[in-house]
Amino acid sequence: MRFPIYLDNHATTPVDPRVLETMIPYFTDHFGNAASRNHLFGWQAEEAVEIARAEIAKLIGATAKEIIFTSGATESDNLAIMGVVEMYKEKGSHIITSTIEHKAILDTCKYLEQHGCKVTYVPVDKTGRVSAEDVRAAITDKTILISIMFANNEIGTIQPIAEVGKIAKEKGVVFHTDAVQAIGKVQVDVEGMGIDLLSLSAHKMYGPKGIGALYIRRKAPRVRLAEQIHGGGHERGMRSGTLNVPAIVGFGKAAELARTLMPEESKRLAALRDKMHREITKAVPEVYLNGHPAYRLPNNLNLSFAYVEGESMIMGMKELAVSSGSACTSASLEPSYVLKAIGVGEDLAHTSIRFGLGRFTTEEEVDFAIRKVVETATRLRELSPLWEMAQEGIDLKSIQWSAH
Ligand SMILES: *Cc1c(COP(=O)(O)O)cnc(C)c1O
């Protein structure tokens, strides 16, 4: 085993060696600009890009022409939202999203609220699911966009995407989903699920960082977006800039691997994840699952260890690379807004750890992680006066704390 053991695959994934191998010639021999029309270098680069585009399309049930390359899902999310707002401004400026979206969605919505848009943040239940009926109820004749993530990056909850898609179609509202965490883990089908716009990122699916895509529906209905980056008219005029050919080639290979490996890989990861959950809760009392017991990504396990500070857990388990809350917000001491939204109290939110399994996680690593987690949580509990009081039946809520 190599240490630390990487269990943070929601934050990023390693590049699969098969992906890297396909990329290398595009840095050296085939370095052409895909927009060069006059020579072999350009043609080879363009051909490689189109093969990758077709692979990515195939993974989500789209056609190649519906895929636009971006620098990552943050840009895809921005382009989807800003592009719709600008293009459909005659119709209205109302957006519907959820309270537990990624910051790439929430911060874009916050920005737009300061610039005249109205945003409805649909709540989630205690498992992190939105109700499709709540989405329906929020729609007005000014609604131009519904953006609901496919699966959450902290708690792994999978949303009722097909139901929301059906409602969006009935009401004639464009439907975007941030599917970064779901791609390669669960079946995603833009046709069957009524998705009009979909964001993906290569580095969350064993491809390189800095490359992503946005699926943009071309038929029934044809969705139009106002470009956000001007210059050159690449990507059907919707995203200018010289294409990152090696990264795109790698992204394509990652998509092919995701499609072929997914059925077996998701089963394997779910079994390991379930083992981890089972063994930890068997050995440690008062451990709570955050997320949905069934509608959940196969590689996600988010647990709260009552009376054990998450940061102390992480410090005590240096052999494990895990995350407390979301990687993006764990620099601050604010509890995760996702956990808050599902009703986890501030105390318990501070005790949560996210385990994210991945393609290269072995059973041996999971077994080690289980032992380490059990040992650390047990040790920290023994040191915790709060835990001791709770064991003695003292109601902690009744205590008057001094020193504020
Ligand atoms: C990682 C992530 C993003 C951002 O993707 P980048 O390619 O890193 O910009 C957006 N949404 C979700 C759900 C993510 O997990």
The ligand as an ORCA input file, in Angstrom:
! r2SCAN-3c Opt
* xyz 0 1
  C     -15.751     19.735     -9.326
  C     -17.111     20.203     -9.601
  C     -17.346     21.328    -10.384
  C     -16.233     22.180    -10.933
  O     -15.549     21.529    -11.960
  P     -14.148     22.091    -12.492
  O     -13.923     21.336    -13.741
  O     -13.153     21.752    -11.416
  O     -14.287     23.541    -12.704
  C     -18.650     21.697    -10.635
  N     -19.669     20.986    -10.142
  C     -19.490     19.903     -9.373
  C     -20.665     19.150     -8.858
  C     -18.211     19.471     -9.073
  O     -18.044     18.405     -8.294
*
